[in-house]
Amino acid sequence: MVGGALTGAMTMAFNVTSQAPHGGIFVFFAIGQLQWFVISIIAGTIVSALAVVALKRWAAPKTAATVEAVPATV
């Protein structure tokens, strides 16, 4: 969510406009300030990737002893 928030904030700050907001990157011909739109998406992607890497690295993995057994249902 941090990457999406950054992308949204950057596109608003750079006054990016879109004549077809439902199309995303596929309607690039209808986007004003295209270069800032692409830069914003790249920045948001990088921030999201770094957040995922950080969470995977620092999250404590559950061991077999701490995982509860799920009862089998028939």
Biopython code that builds the backbone (N, CA, C, O; Angstrom):
import numpy as np
from Bio.PDB.StructureBuilder import StructureBuilder

atoms = [
    (1, "MET", "N", (0.813, -1.181, 0.000)),
    (1, "MET", "CA", (0.000, 0.000, 0.000)),
    (1, "MET", "C", (0.862, 1.252, 0.000)),
    (1, "MET", "O", (0.439, 2.301, -0.485)),
    (2, "VAL", "N", (2.052, 1.147, 0.535)),
    (2, "VAL", "CA", (2.930, 2.313, 0.573)),
    (2, "VAL", "C", (3.327, 2.724, -0.842)),
    (2, "VAL", "O", (3.374, 3.915, -1.148)),
    (3, "GLY", "N", (3.608, 1.766, -1.694)),
    (3, "GLY", "CA", (3.968, 2.075, -3.078)),
    (3, "GLY", "C", (2.827, 2.713, -3.841)),
    (3, "GLY", "O", (3.047, 3.643, -4.616)),
    (4, "GLY", "N", (1.618, 2.235, -3.637)),
    (4, "GLY", "CA", (0.447, 2.818, -4.286)),
    (4, "GLY", "C", (0.180, 4.234, -3.795)),
    (4, "GLY", "O", (-0.202, 5.112, -4.569)),
    (5, "ALA", "N", (0.385, 4.443, -2.502)),
    (5, "ALA", "CA", (0.199, 5.781, -1.942)),
    (5, "ALA", "C", (1.233, 6.745, -2.507)),
    (5, "ALA", "O", (0.912, 7.889, -2.829)),
    (6, "LEU", "N", (2.459, 6.288, -2.626)),
    (6, "LEU", "CA", (3.503, 7.135, -3.205)),
    (6, "LEU", "C", (3.192, 7.464, -4.660)),
    (6, "LEU", "O", (3.337, 8.611, -5.083)),
    (7, "THR", "N", (2.768, 6.473, -5.421)),
    (7, "THR", "CA", (2.430, 6.701, -6.827)),
    (7, "THR", "C", (1.292, 7.711, -6.952)),
    (7, "THR", "O", (1.369, 8.637, -7.759)),
    (8, "GLY", "N", (0.257, 7.540, -6.171)),
    (8, "GLY", "CA", (-0.868, 8.470, -6.208)),
    (8, "GLY", "C", (-0.464, 9.880, -5.816)),
    (8, "GLY", "O", (-0.883, 10.849, -6.450)),
    (9, "ALA", "N", (0.344, 9.998, -4.776)),
    (9, "ALA", "CA", (0.789, 11.317, -4.335)),
    (9, "ALA", "C", (1.657, 11.994, -5.390)),
    (9, "ALA", "O", (1.532, 13.195, -5.629)),
    (10, "MET", "N", (2.529, 11.225, -6.015)),
    (10, "MET", "CA", (3.406, 11.806, -7.036)),
    (10, "MET", "C", (2.619, 12.252, -8.265)),
    (10, "MET", "O", (2.886, 13.317, -8.821)),
    (11, "THR", "N", (1.651, 11.443, -8.691)),
    (11, "THR", "CA", (0.875, 11.836, -9.868)),
    (11, "THR", "C", (0.043, 13.077, -9.585)),
    (11, "THR", "O", (-0.153, 13.907, -10.472)),
    (12, "MET", "N", (-0.446, 13.209, -8.365)),
    (12, "MET", "CA", (-1.181, 14.421, -8.023)),
    (12, "MET", "C", (-0.238, 15.619, -7.934)),
    (12, "MET", "O", (-0.581, 16.710, -8.389)),
    (13, "ALA", "N", (0.938, 15.426, -7.356)),
    (13, "ALA", "CA", (1.886, 16.524, -7.213)),
    (13, "ALA", "C", (2.400, 17.006, -8.571)),
    (13, "ALA", "O", (2.646, 18.198, -8.752)),
    (14, "PHE", "N", (2.559, 16.099, -9.511)),
    (14, "PHE", "CA", (3.064, 16.459, -10.838)),
    (14, "PHE", "C", (1.944, 16.823, -11.808)),
    (14, "PHE", "O", (2.193, 17.051, -12.992)),
    (15, "ASN", "N", (0.692, 16.876, -11.299)),
    (15, "ASN", "CA", (-0.451, 17.283, -12.103)),
    (15, "ASN", "C", (-0.639, 16.391, -13.334)),
    (15, "ASN", "O", (-0.879, 16.882, -14.437)),
    (16, "VAL", "N", (-0.529, 15.087, -13.132)),
    (16, "VAL", "CA", (-0.757, 14.121, -14.204)),
    (16, "VAL", "C", (-2.259, 14.013, -14.432)),
    (16, "VAL", "O", (-3.029, 13.862, -13.483)),
    (17, "THR", "N", (-2.667, 14.090, -15.680)),
    (17, "THR", "CA", (-4.081, 13.968, -16.012)),
    (17, "THR", "C", (-4.308, 12.736, -16.865)),
    (17, "THR", "O", (-3.400, 12.252, -17.540)),
    (18, "SER", "N", (-5.541, 12.232, -16.823)),
    (18, "SER", "CA", (-5.897, 11.072, -17.626)),
    (18, "SER", "C", (-7.319, 11.258, -18.148)),
    (18, "SER", "O", (-8.254, 11.469, -17.376)),
    (19, "GLN", "N", (-7.466, 11.179, -19.451)),
    (19, "GLN", "CA", (-8.785, 11.278, -20.052)),
    (19, "GLN", "C", (-9.556, 9.968, -19.940)),
    (19, "GLN", "O", (-10.773, 9.950, -20.121)),
    (20, "ALA", "N", (-8.866, 8.884, -19.647)),
    (20, "ALA", "CA", (-9.501, 7.568, -19.497)),
    (20, "ALA", "C", (-8.944, 6.905, -18.239)),
    (20, "ALA", "O", (-8.086, 6.029, -18.343)),
    (21, "PRO", "N", (-9.411, 7.302, -17.051)),
    (21, "PRO", "CA", (-8.826, 6.797, -15.811)),
    (21, "PRO", "C", (-9.019, 5.300, -15.580)),
    (21, "PRO", "O", (-8.347, 4.728, -14.723)),
    (22, "HIS", "N", (-9.909, 4.657, -16.313)),
    (22, "HIS", "CA", (-10.149, 3.233, -16.133)),
    (22, "HIS", "C", (-9.130, 2.368, -16.873)),
    (22, "HIS", "O", (-9.115, 1.152, -16.684)),
    (23, "GLY", "N", (-8.277, 2.966, -17.712)),
    (23, "GLY", "CA", (-7.413, 2.183, -18.574)),
    (23, "GLY", "C", (-6.012, 1.935, -18.070)),
    (23, "GLY", "O", (-5.335, 1.038, -18.572)),
    (24, "GLY", "N", (-5.550, 2.700, -17.091)),
    (24, "GLY", "CA", (-4.201, 2.513, -16.569)),
    (24, "GLY", "C", (-3.148, 2.802, -17.617)),
    (24, "GLY", "O", (-3.281, 3.751, -18.390)),
    (25, "ILE", "N", (-2.112, 2.001, -17.649)),
    (25, "ILE", "CA", (-0.976, 2.213, -18.555)),
    (25, "ILE", "C", (-1.355, 1.933, -20.006)),
    (25, "ILE", "O", (-0.655, 2.366, -20.921)),
    (26, "PHE", "N", (-2.461, 1.209, -20.227)),
    (26, "PHE", "CA", (-2.837, 0.827, -21.587)),
    (26, "PHE", "C", (-3.428, 1.979, -22.394)),
    (26, "PHE", "O", (-3.583, 1.859, -23.609)),
    (27, "VAL", "N", (-3.754, 3.076, -21.751)),
    (27, "VAL", "CA", (-4.270, 4.246, -22.458)),
    (27, "VAL", "C", (-3.268, 5.396, -22.325)),
    (27, "VAL", "O", (-3.645, 6.537, -22.058)),
    (28, "PHE", "N", (-2.010, 5.078, -22.511)),
    (28, "PHE", "CA", (-0.949, 6.070, -22.336)),
    (28, "PHE", "C", (-1.123, 7.275, -23.258)),
    (28, "PHE", "O", (-0.632, 8.361, -22.950)),
    (29, "PHE", "N", (-1.805, 7.100, -24.372)),
    (29, "PHE", "CA", (-2.020, 8.212, -25.296)),
    (29, "PHE", "C", (-2.976, 9.251, -24.724)),
    (29, "PHE", "O", (-3.011, 10.380, -25.214)),
    (30, "ALA", "N", (-3.748, 8.904, -23.706)),
    (30, "ALA", "CA", (-4.715, 9.823, -23.107)),
    (30, "ALA", "C", (-4.212, 10.435, -21.803)),
    (30, "ALA", "O", (-4.977, 11.090, -21.095)),
    (31, "ILE", "N", (-2.934, 10.232, -21.474)),
    (31, "ILE", "CA", (-2.376, 10.710, -20.221)),
    (31, "ILE", "C", (-1.559, 11.968, -20.473)),
    (31, "ILE", "O", (-0.669, 11.989, -21.323)),
    (32, "GLY", "N", (-1.877, 13.018, -19.719)),
    (32, "GLY", "CA", (-1.078, 14.232, -19.767)),
    (32, "GLY", "C", (0.093, 14.091, -18.808)),
    (32, "GLY", "O", (-0.040, 13.447, -17.767)),
    (33, "GLN", "N", (1.216, 14.668, -19.130)),
    (33, "GLN", "CA", (2.437, 14.539, -18.310)),
    (33, "GLN", "C", (2.874, 13.070, -18.226)),
    (33, "GLN", "O", (3.121, 12.544, -17.141)),
    (34, "LEU", "N", (2.963, 12.431, -19.374)),
    (34, "LEU", "CA", (3.265, 10.991, -19.431)),
    (34, "LEU", "C", (4.574, 10.640, -18.741)),
    (34, "LEU", "O", (4.651, 9.620, -18.057)),
    (35, "GLN", "N", (5.598, 11.459, -18.905)),
    (35, "GLN", "CA", (6.898, 11.137, -18.308)),
    (35, "GLN", "C", (6.803, 11.090, -16.780)),
    (35, "GLN", "O", (7.435, 10.240, -16.153)),
    (36, "TRP", "N", (6.025, 11.988, -16.175)),
    (36, "TRP", "CA", (5.871, 11.960, -14.729)),
    (36, "TRP", "C", (5.001, 10.788, -14.284)),
    (36, "TRP", "O", (5.187, 10.259, -13.188)),
    (37, "PHE", "N", (4.076, 10.388, -15.107)),
    (37, "PHE", "CA", (3.253, 9.215, -14.815)),
    (37, "PHE", "C", (4.133, 7.964, -14.747)),
    (37, "PHE", "O", (4.014, 7.167, -13.816)),
    (38, "VAL", "N", (5.000, 7.797, -15.718)),
    (38, "VAL", "CA", (5.886, 6.627, -15.749)),
    (38, "VAL", "C", (6.870, 6.666, -14.585)),
    (38, "VAL", "O", (7.129, 5.637, -13.962)),
    (39, "ILE", "N", (7.420, 7.840, -14.287)),
    (39, "ILE", "CA", (8.352, 7.967, -13.162)),
    (39, "ILE", "C", (7.646, 7.640, -11.846)),
    (39, "ILE", "O", (8.227, 6.997, -10.972)),
    (40, "SER", "N", (6.411, 8.077, -11.705)),
    (40, "SER", "CA", (5.651, 7.791, -10.487)),
    (40, "SER", "C", (5.396, 6.299, -10.326)),
    (40, "SER", "O", (5.518, 5.760, -9.226)),
    (41, "ILE", "N", (5.045, 5.634, -11.416)),
    (41, "ILE", "CA", (4.808, 4.188, -11.344)),
    (41, "ILE", "C", (6.097, 3.440, -11.002)),
    (41, "ILE", "O", (6.078, 2.495, -10.212)),
    (42, "ILE", "N", (7.190, 3.852, -11.583)),
    (42, "ILE", "CA", (8.479, 3.201, -11.288)),
    (42, "ILE", "C", (8.851, 3.398, -9.821)),
    (42, "ILE", "O", (9.282, 2.456, -9.156)),
    (43, "ALA", "N", (8.685, 4.617, -9.317)),
    (43, "ALA", "CA", (9.013, 4.894, -7.913)),
    (43, "ALA", "C", (8.125, 4.070, -6.974)),
    (43, "ALA", "O", (8.617, 3.514, -5.992)),
    (44, "GLY", "N", (6.836, 3.988, -7.262)),
    (44, "GLY", "CA", (5.931, 3.187, -6.438)),
    (44, "GLY", "C", (6.266, 1.709, -6.472)),
    (44, "GLY", "O", (6.164, 1.020, -5.457)),
    (45, "THR", "N", (6.663, 1.224, -7.629)),
    (45, "THR", "CA", (7.048, -0.184, -7.764)),
    (45, "THR", "C", (8.296, -0.485, -6.943)),
    (45, "THR", "O", (8.369, -1.516, -6.273)),
    (46, "ILE", "N", (9.263, 0.399, -6.992)),
    (46, "ILE", "CA", (10.507, 0.207, -6.228)),
    (46, "ILE", "C", (10.219, 0.213, -4.730)),
    (46, "ILE", "O", (10.733, -0.630, -3.995)),
    (47, "VAL", "N", (9.400, 1.156, -4.277)),
    (47, "VAL", "CA", (9.071, 1.222, -2.853)),
    (47, "VAL", "C", (8.316, -0.038, -2.417)),
    (47, "VAL", "O", (8.585, -0.576, -1.343)),
    (48, "SER", "N", (7.391, -0.505, -3.226)),
    (48, "SER", "CA", (6.654, -1.732, -2.897)),
    (48, "SER", "C", (7.591, -2.940, -2.831)),
    (48, "SER", "O", (7.489, -3.765, -1.923)),
    (49, "ALA", "N", (8.492, -3.034, -3.790)),
    (49, "ALA", "CA", (9.438, -4.158, -3.804)),
    (49, "ALA", "C", (10.343, -4.122, -2.573)),
    (49, "ALA", "O", (10.601, -5.161, -1.965)),
    (50, "LEU", "N", (10.825, -2.944, -2.204)),
    (50, "LEU", "CA", (11.673, -2.832, -1.016)),
    (50, "LEU", "C", (10.899, -3.177, 0.255)),
    (50, "LEU", "O", (11.457, -3.777, 1.174)),
    (51, "ALA", "N", (9.630, -2.809, 0.316)),
    (51, "ALA", "CA", (8.811, -3.143, 1.484)),
    (51, "ALA", "C", (8.609, -4.645, 1.596)),
    (51, "ALA", "O", (8.662, -5.197, 2.695)),
    (52, "VAL", "N", (8.377, -5.312, 0.469)),
    (52, "VAL", "CA", (8.195, -6.776, 0.494)),
    (52, "VAL", "C", (9.488, -7.466, 0.919)),
    (52, "VAL", "O", (9.463, -8.392, 1.729)),
    (53, "VAL", "N", (10.608, -7.020, 0.376)),
    (53, "VAL", "CA", (11.896, -7.616, 0.755)),
    (53, "VAL", "C", (12.171, -7.406, 2.234)),
    (53, "VAL", "O", (12.617, -8.324, 2.922)),
    (54, "ALA", "N", (11.905, -6.196, 2.728)),
    (54, "ALA", "CA", (12.134, -5.918, 4.144)),
    (54, "ALA", "C", (11.238, -6.770, 5.029)),
    (54, "ALA", "O", (11.700, -7.313, 6.032)),
    (55, "LEU", "N", (9.967, -6.896, 4.677)),
    (55, "LEU", "CA", (9.067, -7.708, 5.488)),
    (55, "LEU", "C", (9.442, -9.184, 5.461)),
    (55, "LEU", "O", (9.325, -9.871, 6.475)),
    (56, "LYS", "N", (9.886, -9.672, 4.320)),
    (56, "LYS", "CA", (10.289, -11.085, 4.239)),
    (56, "LYS", "C", (11.566, -11.342, 5.025)),
    (56, "LYS", "O", (11.740, -12.412, 5.607)),
    (57, "ARG", "N", (12.450, -10.365, 5.038)),
    (57, "ARG", "CA", (13.724, -10.552, 5.723)),
    (57, "ARG", "C", (13.561, -10.495, 7.235)),
    (57, "ARG", "O", (14.165, -11.291, 7.954)),
    (58, "TRP", "N", (12.746, -9.553, 7.726)),
    (58, "TRP", "CA", (12.676, -9.324, 9.157)),
    (58, "TRP", "C", (11.490, -9.980, 9.838)),
    (58, "TRP", "O", (11.401, -9.940, 11.065)),
    (59, "ALA", "N", (10.604, -10.564, 9.114)),
    (59, "ALA", "CA", (9.483, -11.269, 9.738)),
    (59, "ALA", "C", (9.988, -12.604, 10.268)),
    (59, "ALA", "O", (10.779, -13.287, 9.618)),
    (60, "ALA", "N", (9.524, -12.960, 11.443)),
    (60, "ALA", "CA", (9.974, -14.207, 12.051)),
    (60, "ALA", "C", (9.239, -15.373, 11.403)),
    (60, "ALA", "O", (8.009, -15.428, 11.441)),
    (61, "PRO", "N", (9.978, -16.302, 10.810)),
    (61, "PRO", "CA", (9.312, -17.467, 10.214)),
    (61, "PRO", "C", (8.793, -18.387, 11.314)),
    (61, "PRO", "O", (9.443, -18.569, 12.343)),
    (62, "LYS", "N", (7.611, -18.965, 11.085)),
    (62, "LYS", "CA", (7.040, -19.889, 12.057)),
    (62, "LYS", "C", (7.695, -21.251, 11.900)),
    (62, "LYS", "O", (7.862, -21.758, 10.791)),
    (63, "THR", "N", (8.055, -21.816, 13.011)),
    (63, "THR", "CA", (8.631, -23.156, 12.981)),
    (63, "THR", "C", (7.516, -24.173, 13.148)),
    (63, "THR", "O", (6.378, -23.814, 13.452)),
    (64, "ALA", "N", (7.840, -25.419, 12.951)),
    (64, "ALA", "CA", (6.847, -26.483, 13.047)),
    (64, "ALA", "C", (6.278, -26.579, 14.463)),
    (64, "ALA", "O", (5.132, -26.994, 14.636)),
    (65, "ALA", "N", (7.058, -26.202, 15.477)),
    (65, "ALA", "CA", (6.606, -26.298, 16.862)),
    (65, "ALA", "C", (5.569, -25.221, 17.187)),
    (65, "ALA", "O", (4.727, -25.430, 18.060)),
    (66, "THR", "N", (5.614, -24.094, 16.514)),
    (66, "THR", "CA", (4.689, -23.007, 16.836)),
    (66, "THR", "C", (3.429, -23.024, 15.989)),
    (66, "THR", "O", (2.476, -22.305, 16.291)),
    (67, "VAL", "N", (3.403, -23.817, 14.950)),
    (67, "VAL", "CA", (2.228, -23.892, 14.090)),
    (67, "VAL", "C", (1.230, -24.854, 14.710)),
    (67, "VAL", "O", (1.575, -25.985, 15.051)),
    (68, "GLU", "N", (-0.011, -24.401, 14.856)),
    (68, "GLU", "CA", (-1.042, -25.249, 15.453)),
    (68, "GLU", "C", (-1.535, -26.273, 14.431)),
    (68, "GLU", "O", (-1.615, -25.994, 13.235)),
    (69, "ALA", "N", (-1.852, -27.432, 14.920)),
    (69, "ALA", "CA", (-2.391, -28.470, 14.039)),
    (69, "ALA", "C", (-3.847, -28.146, 13.727)),
    (69, "ALA", "O", (-4.616, -27.775, 14.614)),
    (70, "VAL", "N", (-4.208, -28.289, 12.482)),
    (70, "VAL", "CA", (-5.582, -28.058, 12.055)),
    (70, "VAL", "C", (-6.307, -29.396, 12.089)),
    (70, "VAL", "O", (-5.859, -30.360, 11.469)),
    (71, "PRO", "N", (-7.436, -29.462, 12.817)),
    (71, "PRO", "CA", (-8.137, -30.757, 12.865)),
    (71, "PRO", "C", (-8.754, -31.090, 11.516)),
    (71, "PRO", "O", (-9.280, -30.221, 10.821)),
    (72, "ALA", "N", (-8.679, -32.345, 11.168)),
    (72, "ALA", "CA", (-9.219, -32.809, 9.901)),
    (72, "ALA", "C", (-10.733, -32.915, 10.003)),
    (72, "ALA", "O", (-11.269, -33.417, 10.990)),
    (73, "THR", "N", (-11.409, -32.438, 8.973)),
    (73, "THR", "CA", (-12.866, -32.559, 8.933)),
    (73, "THR", "C", (-13.249, -33.496, 7.796)),
    (73, "THR", "O", (-12.581, -33.565, 6.765)),
    (74, "VAL", "N", (-14.320, -34.198, 8.011)),
    (74, "VAL", "CA", (-14.769, -35.157, 7.006)),
    (74, "VAL", "C", (-16.006, -34.666, 6.330)),
    (74, "VAL", "O", (-16.538, -35.341, 5.448)),
]
sb = StructureBuilder()
sb.init_structure("model")
sb.init_model(0)
sb.init_chain("A")
sb.init_seg("    ")
for serial, (resi, resn, name, xyz) in enumerate(atoms, 1):
    if name == "N":
        sb.init_residue(resn, " ", resi, " ")
    sb.init_atom(name, np.array(xyz, "f"), 0.0, 1.0, " ", f" {name:<3s}", serial, name[0])
structure = sb.get_structure()
